[in-house]
Amino acid sequence: MLILKNLHKTYPNGVHAINDVTLAIPNGVFGLLGPNGAGKSSLMRTIATLQEPDSGSIHFDGVDVVKDKACLRRQLGYLPQDFGVYPKVSALELLNHFAVLKGLTHKGERREMVEGLLHQTNLWEARKRAIASYSGGMRQRFGIAQALLGAPRLVIVDEPTAGLDPDERNRFLNLLARIGEHVVVILSTHIVEDVTDLCPRMAMIGRGRVLLQGRPQTAIDTLRNCVWQCAVSDAALATYQQRFTVLSTRLVGGKPRINVYAQTQPDDGFVNVEPALEDVYFLQLRQQPAVAAAA
Ligand SMILES: Nc1ncnc2c1ncn2[C@@H]1O[C@H](COP(=O)(O)OP(=O)(O)OP(=O)(O)O)[C@@H](O)[C@H]1O
């Protein structure tokens, strides 16, 4: 169990990137959902001990992470947002090299772990190819393989599915789901479907604050009977946006289709639709306090 209590972090430029974050994160894949700039990477980096919080506490299985960074680092696997290392050496060589750096000094054990991870991430067939020649999805799977070296009990992956095609994305999420059966996995993402498809628990963050946390389905259920949909004309769109809480606008066949949040039918032509996590997400973002709270 990872427990964050009243965490704060303000950068020297005055951005309050983590604002009173309190979360309890059990085993399984935990989704951390928020738009660009919400503070996800800042939170991930702080948990990964790459930067210190200004105040608040982080405990992992009872150990104070801020005080005992080495203990957390021994149990941590981290795939940063920009892994950035795609050299011309093969995956097998590089993973072996990382394993040595991670302290896996016994040759036989190291080999077993490296080969096991290449199988687990479906890179075995391509293990002798240079990583520079890998597709985006293969690189992300290699990133996960290196994160899993040393059998970590806390795995942090920062926006791993951005830019992956649907097949690769599914493959990657399935891999995370299997890993999450045994350890804490934190998946930071701005892609709502990643959380819907994968995470039994999640938190939404905006401007450094936790806006909502819990089970995705519970959050979706709170919007039952409150999401209304209507196809509108381009000319009328701005008026609807002024009159109603418009959650999202999507072009369907070239015409805007809007989702509106309302307790009763907002206007003629609106039909009630099943809510989705995306509706919850947009409502939370719309209801955020004004910018002053983020400063
Ligand atoms: N080292 C830094 N120094 C100053 N400001 C920073 C630093 N890192 C992040 N920020 C700012 O803190 C806020 C949160 O950024 P962060 O990268 O944590 O968000 P994010 O949710 O991960 O977004 P993205 O998906 O765009 O990476 C942003 O306003 C960002 O500009």
The ligand as a Tripos MOL2 file, in Angstrom:
@<TRIPOS>MOLECULE
LIG
   31    33     1     0     0
SMALL
NO_CHARGES

@<TRIPOS>ATOM
      1 N1         10.8240   21.5370  -13.0810 N.pl3     1 LIG1
      2 C1          9.8090   22.3780  -13.1760 C.ar      1 LIG1
      3 N2          9.9750   23.6950  -12.9050 N.ar      1 LIG1
      4 C2          8.9420   24.5530  -12.9770 C.ar      1 LIG1
      5 N3          7.6840   24.2030  -13.3340 N.ar      1 LIG1
      6 C3          7.4540   22.9200  -13.6150 C.ar      1 LIG1
      7 C4          8.4950   21.9450  -13.5550 C.ar      1 LIG1
      8 N4          7.9700   20.7370  -13.9040 N.ar      1 LIG1
      9 C5          6.6590   20.9560  -14.1480 C.ar      1 LIG1
     10 N5          6.3520   22.2660  -13.9730 N.ar      1 LIG1
     11 C6          5.0230   22.8830  -14.1020 C.3       1 LIG1
     12 O1          4.1900   22.2300  -13.1520 O.3       1 LIG1
     13 C7          2.8850   22.0110  -13.6960 C.3       1 LIG1
     14 C8          2.5920   20.5090  -13.6820 C.3       1 LIG1
     15 O2          3.4510   19.8850  -14.6460 O.3       1 LIG1
     16 P1          3.5380   18.3050  -14.8160 P.3       1 LIG1
     17 O3          4.5670   18.0170  -15.8570 O.co2     1 LIG1
     18 O4          3.7060   17.6890  -13.4870 O.co2     1 LIG1
     19 O5          2.0690   17.9850  -15.3550 O.3       1 LIG1
     20 P2          1.5330   16.7170  -16.1520 P.3       1 LIG1
     21 O6          0.1520   16.4600  -15.6270 O.co2     1 LIG1
     22 O7          2.5070   15.6020  -16.0660 O.co2     1 LIG1
     23 O8          1.4360   17.2780  -17.6130 O.3       1 LIG1
     24 P3          2.0510   16.7060  -18.9930 P.3       1 LIG1
     25 O9          1.1410   15.6150  -19.3780 O.co2     1 LIG1
     26 O10         1.9430   17.8980  -19.9030 O.co2     1 LIG1
     27 O11         3.4470   16.3070  -18.6830 O.co2     1 LIG1
     28 C9          2.8960   22.6170  -15.0790 C.3       1 LIG1
     29 O12         2.3910   23.9250  -14.9590 O.3       1 LIG1
     30 C10         4.3670   22.6480  -15.4580 C.3       1 LIG1
     31 O13         4.6470   23.7050  -16.3450 O.3       1 LIG1
@<TRIPOS>BOND
     1     1     2 1
     2     2     3 ar
     3     2     7 ar
     4     3     4 ar
     5     4     5 ar
     6     5     6 ar
     7     6     7 ar
     8     6    10 ar
     9     7     8 ar
    10     8     9 ar
    11     9    10 ar
    12    10    11 1
    13    11    12 1
    14    11    30 1
    15    12    13 1
    16    13    14 1
    17    13    28 1
    18    14    15 1
    19    15    16 1
    20    16    17 2
    21    16    18 1
    22    16    19 1
    23    19    20 1
    24    20    21 2
    25    20    22 1
    26    20    23 1
    27    23    24 1
    28    24    25 2
    29    24    26 1
    30    24    27 1
    31    28    29 1
    32    28    30 1
    33    30    31 1
@<TRIPOS>SUBSTRUCTURE
     1 LIG1         1 GROUP 0 **** ****
